[in-house]
């Protein structure tokens, strides 16, 4: 979900950025009574970043990873959330599956894994 934010005004030399990356998807199960573990949560970064007044910055909101299908498959990793090339929060890892013993379900259904949640980006201009 990339978007370009408005250029910081001339009296702005830094922005406060809060990034949450997309979470990983849960693994899938071929067993109608088995469940897999949930995917990892997306990384979180909160920092003040120096910017150039008048420059535009592309912000990307990380998407959640897809859940595994009903045949045993791993969940997909979540995507990174970024503020230009200046700051990145890493996406959560997708859950694996185990062919014999399934772990606790992480938001998935009985026979398929749940998708991870999308990330969040918050940007506040800090003026002098």
ABEGO torsion letter per residue (X at the ends): XBBBBBBBBAABABBBBBBBBBBBBBBBBABAABBBBBBBBBBBBBBBBBBBBGBBBBBBBBBBBBBBBABBBBBBBBBBBBBEAABBBBBBBBBBBBAABBBBBBGBBAABBBBBBBBBBBBBBBBX
